[in-house]
Every structure is written in structure tokens, then in C-alpha cells.
Amino acid sequence: MEKQQLTKSNDRVLLGVCGGIAEFIGWPKLTVRVLWVLFTFMFLGIFAYPILAFIMPSAPKKFNLDEFRKE
């Protein structure tokens, strides 16, 4: 079994932090984003988001040959 790593998501709205957390724990991305907004209103997310955006590594880019092929 491959060990999963917490990384920023390639499916981003801002910096990919919430998407990366959602992919890591297996929750829907919208759920994590809504919870993050609630934490932000409690002033927890305001400080944590920039820190996580700086610390979390970016997800590796996935190469898709079909995007480069011409029909």
C-alpha cells in the first residue's frame, strides 16, 4: 500500500490547500472549503491558510499525452 502524502491540489480555487486536505482525508472538496470558511470566521483559518500554503508541497503534475495529440 502506497503511503499518501499531504500536498496541494492541482484542482485549485486559491492555492490548493483545501483541495489537498480534502484529497488526503477523502472528503468532498466543497465540504472542506465550507468548513475552512467557518474556521476563518472564528479566526483560526486566517493564520493557518497562509502557513499551510507556504509549507505544503505542490502535487506532482500529471502528464496526459491526449492533451498534446492532434485529431
ROLO-962157 format. One record per atom (N, C-alpha, C): residue in three letters; chain; atom name; x, y, z. Coordinates in nm, 4 decimals, decimal comma, padded with zeros to 6 digits. Atoms other than C-alpha are relative to their C-alpha. Layout:
ROLO-962157
R  code  unit  site         u         v         w
R   Ala     A    CA         X         Y         Z
...
***
This chain:
ROLO-962157
R  code  unit  site         u         v         w
R   Met     A     N   00,0842  -00,1178   00,0000
R   Met     A    CA   00,0000   00,0000   00,0000
R   Met     A     C   00,0889   00,1244   00,0000
R   Glu     A     N  -00,0798  -00,1207   00,0143
R   Glu     A    CA   00,1392   00,3364  -00,1033
R   Glu     A     C  -00,0370   00,1003   00,1081
R   Lys     A     N   00,0231  -00,1010  -00,1032
R   Lys     A    CA   00,1811   00,5971   00,1681
R   Lys     A     C  -00,0412   00,1304  -00,0674
R   Gln     A     N   00,0525  -00,1225   00,0589
R   Gln     A    CA  -00,0255   00,9046   00,0844
R   Gln     A     C   00,0653   00,1212   00,0660
R   Gln     A     N  -00,0654  -00,1206  -00,0497
R   Gln     A    CA   00,1387   01,2460   00,1196
R   Gln     A     C  -00,0947   00,1186  -00,0130
R   Leu     A     N   00,0811  -00,1213   00,0022
R   Leu     A    CA  -00,0360   01,5718   00,2029
R   Leu     A     C   00,0670   00,1026  -00,0900
R   Thr     A     N  -00,0523  -00,0977   00,0947
R   Thr     A    CA   00,0189   01,8028  -00,0948
R   Thr     A     C  -00,1128   00,0939  -00,0410
R   Lys     A     N   00,0996  -00,0902   00,0564
R   Lys     A    CA  -00,1564   02,0985  -00,2520
R   Lys     A     C  -00,0655  -00,0688  -00,1192
R   Ser     A     N   00,0742   00,0602   00,1096
R   Ser     A    CA  -00,4205   02,0020  -00,5037
R   Ser     A     C   00,0271   00,0728  -00,1315
R   Asn     A     N  -00,0063  -00,0636   00,1319
R   Asn     A    CA  -00,3928   02,0642  -00,8764
R   Asn     A     C  -00,1355   00,0585  -00,0369
R   Asp     A     N   00,1353  -00,0536   00,0187
R   Asp     A    CA  -00,7690   02,1328  -00,8648
R   Asp     A     C  -00,0158   00,1148   00,0998
R   Arg     A     N  -00,0117  -00,1118  -00,0931
R   Arg     A    CA  -00,7290   02,4781  -00,7105
R   Arg     A     C  -00,1105   00,1023  -00,0164
R   Val     A     N   00,0818  -00,1202   00,0026
R   Val     A    CA  -00,9541   02,7648  -00,6188
R   Val     A     C   00,0916   00,1184   00,0316
R   Leu     A     N  -00,1000  -00,1034  -00,0301
R   Leu     A    CA  -00,6879   02,9779  -00,4493
R   Leu     A     C   00,1401  -00,0591  -00,0139
R   Leu     A     N  -00,1355   00,0546   00,0013
R   Leu     A    CA  -00,3669   02,7973  -00,3615
R   Leu     A     C   00,0032  -00,1529   00,0083
R   Gly     A     N   00,0047   00,1456  -00,0013
R   Gly     A    CA  -00,4831   02,4341  -00,3428
R   Gly     A     C   00,0068  -00,0641   00,1369
R   Val     A     N  -00,0131   00,0542  -00,1352
R   Val     A    CA  -00,4673   02,3942   00,0355
R   Val     A     C  -00,1224  -00,0832   00,0377
R   Cys     A     N   00,1223   00,0733  -00,0374
R   Cys     A    CA  -00,8313   02,2934   00,0962
R   Cys     A     C  -00,0197  -00,1224  -00,0880
R   Gly     A     N   00,0108   00,1144   00,0893
R   Gly     A    CA  -00,8330   02,0688  -00,2097
R   Gly     A     C   00,0970  -00,1097   00,0372
R   Gly     A     N  -00,0993   00,0983  -00,0422
R   Gly     A    CA  -00,5160   01,8975  -00,0922
R   Gly     A     C  -00,0392  -00,0707   00,1286
R   Ile     A     N   00,0470   00,0612  -00,1250
R   Ile     A    CA  -00,6572   01,8403   00,2556
R   Ile     A     C  -00,1153  -00,0952  -00,0288
R   Ala     A     N   00,1142   00,0854   00,0350
R   Ala     A    CA  -00,9784   01,7006   00,1054
R   Ala     A     C   00,0458  -00,1289  -00,0671
R   Glu     A     N  -00,0515   00,1204   00,0657
R   Glu     A    CA  -00,7856   01,4600  -00,1189
R   Glu     A     C   00,0705  -00,0910   00,0999
R   Phe     A     N  -00,0737   00,0783  -00,0987
R   Phe     A    CA  -00,5724   01,3486   00,1762
R   Phe     A     C  -00,0927  -00,0785   00,0927
R   Ile     A     N   00,0895   00,0678  -00,0939
R   Ile     A    CA  -00,8635   01,2679   00,4084
R   Ile     A     C  -00,1171  -00,0688  -00,0684
R   Gly     A     N   00,1045   00,0689   00,0748
R   Gly     A    CA  -01,1012   01,1525   00,1339
R   Gly     A     C  -00,1376   00,0622   00,0116
R   Trp     A     N   00,1275  -00,0713  -00,0096
R   Trp     A    CA  -01,3735   01,4127   00,1852
R   Trp     A     C  -00,0238   00,0776  -00,1282
R   Pro     A     N   00,0265  -00,0887   00,1146
R   Pro     A    CA  -01,5506   01,6171  -00,0830
R   Pro     A     C   00,0673   00,1361   00,0198
R   Lys     A     N  -00,0736  -00,1265  -00,0090
R   Lys     A    CA  -01,3586   01,9342  -00,1624
R   Lys     A     C  -00,0883   00,1148   00,0461
R   Leu     A     N   00,0914  -00,1067  -00,0409
R   Leu     A    CA  -01,6636   02,1557  -00,1191
R   Leu     A     C  -00,0217  -00,0015   00,1512
R   Thr     A     N   00,0188   00,0116  -00,1448
R   Thr     A    CA  -01,7128   02,0256   00,2362
R   Thr     A     C   00,1177   00,0613   00,0751
R   Val     A     N  -00,1193  -00,0537  -00,0666
R   Val     A    CA  -01,3555   02,1086   00,3344
R   Val     A     C   00,0073   00,1513  -00,0179
R   Arg     A     N  -00,0047  -00,1446   00,0239
R   Arg     A    CA  -01,3795   02,4527   00,1746
R   Arg     A     C  -00,1018   00,0740   00,0858
R   Val     A     N   00,1022  -00,0632  -00,0848
R   Val     A    CA  -01,7028   02,5341   00,3617
R   Val     A     C   00,0445  -00,0014   00,1455
R   Leu     A     N  -00,0507   00,0058  -00,1376
R   Leu     A    CA  -01,5503   02,4149   00,6902
R   Leu     A     C   00,1128   00,1009   00,0210
R   Trp     A     N  -00,1098  -00,0973  -00,0124
R   Trp     A    CA  -01,2446   02,6305   00,6208
R   Trp     A     C  -00,0549   00,1412   00,0142
R   Val     A     N   00,0618  -00,1326  -00,0117
R   Val     A    CA  -01,4665   02,9368   00,5742
R   Val     A     C  -00,0542   00,0193   00,1413
R   Leu     A     N   00,0498  -00,0096  -00,1379
R   Leu     A    CA  -01,6310   02,8628   00,9106
R   Leu     A     C   00,1148   00,0207   00,0983
R   Phe     A     N  -00,1169  -00,0200  -00,0861
R   Phe     A    CA  -01,2879   02,8326   01,0750
R   Phe     A     C   00,0568   00,1407  -00,0162
R   Thr     A     N  -00,0497  -00,1352   00,0238
R   Thr     A    CA  -01,1898   03,1620   00,9151
R   Thr     A     C  -00,0821   00,1023   00,0778
R   Phe     A     N   00,0836  -00,0915  -00,0780
R   Phe     A    CA  -01,4854   03,3341   01,0788
R   Phe     A     C   00,0324  -00,0088   00,1488
R   Met     A     N  -00,0428   00,0134  -00,1394
R   Met     A    CA  -01,3531   03,2004   01,4097
R   Met     A     C   00,1477   00,0390   00,0147
R   Phe     A     N  -00,1377  -00,0504   00,0031
R   Phe     A    CA  -01,0100   03,3496   01,3162
R   Phe     A     C   00,1063  -00,1084   00,0082
R   Leu     A     N  -00,1002   00,1062   00,0028
R   Leu     A    CA  -00,8411   03,0086   01,3044
R   Leu     A     C   00,0595  -00,0138  -00,1404
R   Gly     A     N  -00,0445   00,0187   00,1374
R   Gly     A    CA  -00,8205   02,9894   00,9260
R   Gly     A     C   00,0817   00,1148  -00,0551
R   Ile     A     N  -00,0719  -00,1174   00,0497
R   Ile     A    CA  -00,6837   03,3397   00,8783
R   Ile     A     C   00,1505  -00,0196   00,0128
R   Phe     A     N  -00,1427   00,0199  -00,0227
R   Phe     A    CA  -00,3463   03,2417   01,0214
R   Phe     A     C   00,0498  -00,1319  -00,0576
R   Ala     A     N  -00,0433   00,1326   00,0425
R   Ala     A    CA  -00,3376   02,8757   00,9229
R   Ala     A     C   00,0132  -00,0116  -00,1516
R   Tyr     A     N  -00,0025   00,0160   00,1461
R   Tyr     A    CA  -00,4097   02,9111   00,5483
R   Tyr     A     C   00,1313   00,0472  -00,0620
R   Pro     A     N  -00,1281  -00,0405   00,0603
R   Pro     A    CA  -00,1021   03,1195   00,4552
R   Pro     A     C   00,1174  -00,0870   00,0446
R   Ile     A     N  -00,1074   00,0872  -00,0487
R   Ile     A    CA   00,1181   02,8994   00,6722
R   Ile     A     C  -00,0018  -00,1325  -00,0758
R   Leu     A     N   00,0103   00,1261   00,0732
R   Leu     A    CA  -00,0123   02,5814   00,5093
R   Leu     A     C   00,0339   00,0176  -00,1476
R   Ala     A     N  -00,0314  -00,0257   00,1410
R   Ala     A    CA   00,0147   02,7367   00,1622
R   Ala     A     C   00,1506   00,0084  -00,0212
R   Phe     A     N  -00,1448  -00,0106   00,0095
R   Phe     A    CA   00,3821   02,8028   00,2288
R   Phe     A     C   00,0687  -00,1337   00,0276
R   Ile     A     N  -00,0641   00,1241  -00,0442
R   Ile     A    CA   00,4613   02,4681   00,3959
R   Ile     A     C  -00,0316  -00,1190  -00,0902
R   Met     A     N   00,0420   00,1184   00,0761
R   Met     A    CA   00,2629   02,2183   00,1836
R   Met     A     C   00,0680  -00,0037  -00,1369
R   Pro     A     N  -00,0602   00,0092   00,1339
R   Pro     A    CA   00,4463   02,0902  -00,1249
R   Pro     A     C  -00,1085  -00,0090  -00,1067
R   Ser     A     N   00,0942   00,0087   00,1112
R   Ser     A    CA   00,2770   02,1128  -00,4629
R   Ser     A     C  -00,0110  -00,1450  -00,0454
R   Ala     A     N   00,0205   00,1342   00,0529
R   Ala     A    CA   00,1286   01,7978  -00,6109
R   Ala     A     C   00,0765  -00,0136  -00,1303
R   Pro     A     N  -00,0694   00,0180   00,1272
R   Pro     A    CA   00,3251   01,6467  -00,8957
R   Pro     A     C  -00,0964   00,0158  -00,1168
R   Lys     A     N   00,0825  -00,0173   00,1191
R   Lys     A    CA   00,1939   01,7409  -01,2370
R   Lys     A     C  -00,0171  -00,1353  -00,0677
R   Lys     A     N   00,0274   00,1251   00,0700
R   Lys     A    CA   00,0283   01,4513  -01,4165
R   Lys     A     C   00,0031   00,0264  -00,1496
R   Phe     A     N  -00,0155  -00,0159   00,1437
R   Phe     A    CA   00,1292   01,4182  -01,7785
R   Phe     A     C  -00,1101  -00,0770  -00,0703
R   Asn     A     N   00,1057   00,0624   00,0766
R   Asn     A    CA  -00,1572   01,3455  -02,0165
R   Asn     A     C   00,0331   00,0171  -00,1478
R   Leu     A     N  -00,0391  -00,0050   00,1401
R   Leu     A    CA  -00,0479   01,2573  -02,3681
R   Leu     A     C  -00,1135   00,0426  -00,0903
R   Asp     A     N   00,1154  -00,0354   00,0826
R   Asp     A    CA  -00,4011   01,3042  -02,5035
R   Asp     A     C  -00,0158   00,1511  -00,0161
R   Glu     A     N   00,0109  -00,1455   00,0109
R   Glu     A    CA  -00,3803   01,6778  -02,4338
R   Glu     A     C   00,0895   00,0542  -00,1111
R   Phe     A     N  -00,0955  -00,0466   00,1001
R   Phe     A    CA  -00,0915   01,7051  -02,6811
R   Phe     A     C  -00,0247  -00,0579  -00,1389
R   Arg     A     N   00,0286   00,0618   00,1300
R   Arg     A    CA  -00,2271   01,4846  -02,9567
R   Arg     A     C  -00,0989   00,0854  -00,0771
R   Lys     A     N   00,0928  -00,0711   00,0874
R   Lys     A    CA  -00,3989   01,6472  -03,2508
R   Lys     A     C  -00,0868  -00,1020  -00,0711
R   Glu     A     N   00,0920   00,0927   00,0667
R   Glu     A    CA  -00,7007   01,4864  -03,4055
R   Glu     A     C   00,0101   00,0097  -00,1488
***
